[in-house]
Amino acid sequence: MAEGECLRRVGRWGRDQAGQAPSPQRGTTELILERCDLEIQANGRDHHTADLCHEKLVLRRGQRFRLTL
């Protein structure tokens, strides 16, 4: 399966039309992150949750959020 085809088949929640999560492709390797910024201040402001917690990310379900890998 071509990469573009896989992206088209997978829906909004990471599942295909049959409701199944896509299976790993042969020859794939793990993604090891060196840095992940959850942008707590910006997301807290955008989600109106900044007053709830300054140390952890608090989001509202269904709203977009930012992160930097």
C-alpha positions as CSV (number, residue, x, y, z in Angstrom):
1,M,0.0,0.0,0.0
2,A,1.4,3.4,-0.9
3,E,1.9,6.0,1.8
4,G,-0.8,8.4,0.3
5,E,-3.3,5.5,0.1
6,C,-2.8,4.7,3.8
7,L,-3.3,8.4,4.8
8,R,-6.6,8.5,2.8
9,R,-7.9,5.3,4.4
10,V,-7.3,6.3,7.9
11,G,-10.1,8.5,9.3
12,R,-10.2,11.2,11.9
13,W,-9.5,9.0,14.9
14,G,-6.7,6.9,13.4
15,R,-9.0,4.1,12.2
16,D,-9.9,2.9,8.7
17,Q,-13.5,2.7,7.4
18,A,-14.0,-0.7,9.1
19,G,-13.1,0.8,12.4
20,Q,-9.7,-1.0,12.6
21,A,-6.4,0.6,13.5
22,P,-3.9,0.4,10.6
23,S,-1.4,-2.5,11.0
24,P,2.3,-1.7,11.1
25,Q,4.1,-1.7,7.8
26,R,7.0,-4.0,7.2
27,G,10.4,-2.5,7.6
28,T,9.1,0.4,9.8
29,T,11.2,1.5,12.7
30,E,10.3,3.2,16.0
31,L,10.2,7.0,16.1
32,I,12.4,8.1,19.0
33,L,11.7,11.7,20.1
34,E,14.5,13.8,21.3
35,R,12.2,16.7,22.3
36,C,8.5,17.3,22.7
37,D,7.1,20.7,23.7
38,L,3.5,20.5,24.7
39,E,3.2,24.3,24.5
40,I,1.4,24.4,27.8
41,Q,1.1,28.2,28.0
42,A,-0.3,28.6,24.5
43,N,-2.6,25.6,24.7
44,G,-3.8,26.6,28.2
45,R,-4.6,30.1,26.9
46,D,-6.4,28.8,23.8
47,H,-8.4,26.2,25.7
48,H,-9.2,28.5,28.6
49,T,-7.5,26.1,31.0
50,A,-4.5,28.1,32.0
51,D,-5.8,28.8,35.5
52,L,-6.3,25.1,36.2
53,C,-2.7,23.9,36.0
54,H,0.6,25.5,35.1
55,E,2.7,22.3,35.1
56,K,0.6,19.9,33.1
57,L,-1.3,20.1,29.8
58,V,-5.0,20.4,30.2
59,L,-7.1,20.4,27.0
60,R,-10.7,20.5,26.1
61,R,-12.0,17.6,24.1
62,G,-12.7,18.2,20.4
63,Q,-10.5,21.3,20.2
64,R,-7.2,21.5,18.3
65,F,-4.0,21.8,20.2
66,R,-0.3,22.5,19.4
67,L,2.8,20.5,20.1
68,T,6.3,20.7,18.8
69,L,8.4,17.6,18.1
